[in-house]
């Protein structure tokens, strides 16, 4: 029981760091364009992350039982996965790199599961889980974000070329509030679900191992004989992510909102709308997408259409390298933590 409580505490801490690490996903553009103050933007993102996190469950199911064989998972496996994701979040946050909290957690889970299985790689559900729902979207979603962001921006240029700059700035100053809210909501429907899946996996694993057999009746809600996400897990993770978002993530906000390309409200609207559309679609099909990858490349696509030479490609290169290393680095961390614990 103590180990389970440690797992839940670690998962909650991870969810909190996910909130402030990924706060920039929804509000970097709306802050950089000065449509909202940082305090207003964070409050809005926290609220809509909460609403998004309370809806759906397909992504949580994918993470909890669709990536690794649950028969070999132990409490130690889950704890190692969360610790790996947490450490990677802290490293990339320190350097201001918008890496993927989702891939950090998934990489940690896969590495820890392999360690629990004594090096047996077959415990990873490659063909039906990891490849189609993680690796392939990891490649295609940034490309989709870049292309869709560019297309939306180009269409807006065509539609708005006869309007005055004053009208465009005023109209999209208001419209961008809506696009940022939608981005925050879609972020909640996808990102918060991963930790829900991890905690549900811990409950299922503990029930299967008989750890909850002798608990008093008032703790009966912990028993989870089938993999089904309890309401209290949803509420806990949603609220934690909202609090984490309220804490902000200023290092990453500066990278996305200022260092990649200089944005105006119309550009922010195009980037947020493009990213939110892709993320919402992925959540519907249970794909644990990297919201960070999508909004980052949407901003890049918008910036490339705005002025290709204005893109700061050295910053983009640093971001891409962080993406590439996330899965293998967290997989190795998860593997080492589980081996050390074992």
N, C-alpha and C positions, 0 to 999 in steps of 0.2 A: 504493500500500500504506500509506503514511503517513497519508493522508486516511482510509482505512478504520479504522486503529488509533485515530485521533482520534474517529471516529464511535462506535466501540465504547466508548471511554473515556467519552465524553459520555453515551452511553446508560446505562452502568453508574452514573455519577454521578447521572443522572436517576432510575434505579431506587432508588438509595440514598435520595435525597430523597423519593421516593414512599413508601418504607418509613417514614421518620420523620414525613413530612407526614401520612400516612394511618394511623399507628399508633393515633391517637385513634378511628378508625372501630370498632375491635374492643374497645378497653379503656377508653374514656372513662366508660362507664356503670359498669363493674365497679370502677373506681377511685373514682368519685364516691360509690358506695354503700358503699365501704370493705369490700367482700367480699374483695378482694385488695389488697395493697400495690402501689404503682406499680412497684416492681422485679419483683415476682411477675407482675403483669399483663403487663408488657413482655416478660418471658421467655416466658410462655405464648403471647402474640401472635406473637412471632418464630418460635417452633417451628411453630405451626399455619399461619402465612403460608407457611412453607417447604413444609409438606406439601401445601398447596393449590396452590402455584405449580408443583409438579412434576407435577400431574395436568392432563389435558386439553390442548387446543390450539386449540379453535374460535375463541376470542377473538383469539388471536395471528394466526390466518389472516385474520380480518376486518380487523384493523388493518394487517397487512402487505400485503395485496393486494385487499381488498374496498372500500376507500374512495377511492383515487386510481388512475389509470392507471399501472401500474408501468413502462410503456414510456418514460415521460418522466422518471421518477425518477432522480436522480443521487446520488452520495455527498453533494454539497453540499445537496441537498434534504433528505436524512435528517438531516444535521448541523444544519441550520437548524431543523428541526422539533423536535429534541431540545433545542436551546438555548432555543427559545421556551417549551417546556413547563417547562424548568428554571427560567427567570427568573420565570415566573408562579407556580410553586410557592414560590419564595423570597419573592416579594412577599406572597402570601396567608398564608404561614407567619408572616412578620414581624408581620402584623396579626392573627394568630390566627384567620383565617377558614378554615373547612373547605371549601375549594373542591375541584374535581375535577381530580386529576392526569391522569385518563384523558382528559377533554375538553381539558385543556391540551395534551397530546401530539397528540391528533387535530386540534385547531384549528391547531397549528403545522405539522402535516404537510400539511393542506389548503392553508394559505396559502403554504407553501414550494413546493408542487407547482404552484400557479397562477403563481407567480413564475418557476419553471423553464420553464413552458410559455409565457412571455411574455404573461401576462394571459389565457390561454385557459381559461375556467372549465369547459369541457367535460371537462377532465382529472379533475374530481371526479365520482365515481360517485354521483350524487345519488339517483336512483330506486331502485337496487338496493343501495346501501350507506349513504350518509350519512343519508338521511331515515329509512328503516325501522330502522336499527340504532344510530343515534346521536341524531338530533334528536327523533324520536318517543319513544324511551325516556327521553330527557332530560326530557320533559314528563310522561310517564305514570308513570315509576318513583317520583318524589317523591310524586305523588298516591297511588300504590299503597302506598308506605311509610307515609304519614300515615294512610290509611284502615285498612290492615291492623294497624298499631300500635294504633290506637284500638279496633278490633274485638277484638283479642287482649286488650287491657287490660280492656275492658268484660266480656268473657267470664270473665276471671279474677276480676273483682269479683263477678260473679254466682255463680261456683263457690265462692269463698272467703269469702263474707260471714258464714258461721257459724263459721269458724275464728278462733282467737285471734290477735292481732297477733304474739305471741311465736312461735307455730308458723309463721305465714306468713313472718316475717323469717328464721327459722332454715332453713326448707325452701328458700326461694328464694335464700338466701345460698349454698347449695350448688348449686342448679339453675342459678344465674346463671353459675357457672364453666363449665358445659357449654355454655350459650348463647353465652358470650363466645368459647369455643374454636371453636364452629361458625362464628361470625361471622368470626373470624380466618382460618379455613380457607377459607371462601367468598370472603373478600377476596383470598386468594392465588390462587384459581382464576380470578379475573377480572382483578384489577389487575396482577399480575406478568406476565400474558400480553401486555399491550400492548407492553412493552419487548422481549419475546421476538420479537414480530412485527416491530418496528422493526429489530432486529439481523439477523433473517432477511432482511428487505427489503434491508438493506445488503449482505449476502452475495450475494443473488440479483442485485442491481444490479452489484456488483463483478465477478461471474462473467460476466454478460452483456456488460459493457464490456471484458472481457479483462484485467482488472487482476490476476487470479490465474493467468494462463496460464504464467508463467515462474517460479513459486514452487518451492522445493525439495520433494522428495517428502514430507517430514515435515509440511509445511503443506498437504498435499492436502485435508485436512478442511475447508478454507475454501471450496473450490469447491462451489457450490450451483446447478447448472444448472436445477433446477426448484424452485419455492417449497415447501420442506419444512423444518420446524424441526429442526435438529440437537439431539442430546441435550445436548451441551456448552453450548449456548445456554440450554436449560432450567435446567441446574444453575447456571450463572453468574448468571442473573437471579433464580432462587429464593434462592440464598445471599445475593446482594446485598440483596434486599428484606428478608430476615430480619435481616441486620446493620443495615440502616437502621431497621427496626422496633425493634431493641434499643436504638438511640440515643434513641428516644422522640420525642414531639412535644408538649411540655408546654403550649405556648401554645394549641394546638387542643384538647387534652384539657380544659383549663380552660374553653374556650368551650362545648364540647359537654356536658361532664360537670357543669358548675356554673352556667354563666350562662344557659342556655336555660330549664331548669326543675330544681327540686330532686327527686332521684330516690331511691327505696328499691329494695332488691333485686328485688322483684316487678315494678317498673316497668322496671328494667334488663333483666330476663329477657324481658319482653314486647317491648321495643324490639329487642333483639338477635335474638330468634327470628324476628320479623317481617322484619327486614332480611336475615338470612341466607337465609331461604326465597326471597325475591325475587332476591337476587344469585346463588344457586345455580341457579335456573331460567334466569336470563339467561346464565350461563356455559355451560349445556348447549346453548343455541341460538346461541352465538357472538356475543352482544350485549355490546359493551364498555361496560358500565354504569358509572355513577358510584356507587361504593360509598359515597362521602361523602354524596351526595344522599339515598340510601336510608336510611342509619342516622340522618342528621340529621332527616329527616321522620318516621321511625319514633319517634324520641324526642319530636318535637313532637306526634305523634298520641297517644302515651301521656300526655304532659303535659296535653294538652287534655282528655282524659277524666278524668285525675286532678283537675285544677282549672284550668279555662280561664283564669281571671283570674290564675293563678300563672305563666302563660307570659310570658316577657320578650320581647315582640314587637318591640322595637327591635333586639335581638340577632338575632332571626329575619330582620328586614328587611335587615340588613347581610349576612347569609349569602346570602339570595336574590339580592341585587344582585351579589355575587361570582359566583354561578352564572350569571347572565344574561350577564355580561361575559366569562366565560372563553373561549368559542369565538371571538367576534370579536376579542378582545384578543390571544389567542395566534395566531390566523390572521394578524393584522396583523404581529405580531412575526416569525412565520415568513416571511412575504412580504418584510419589510424585510431580514432576515438574508440570505435567498437573493439578493435584488437587490444587496445590498452585496458579497456574495461573488462574484457574477457580474460 
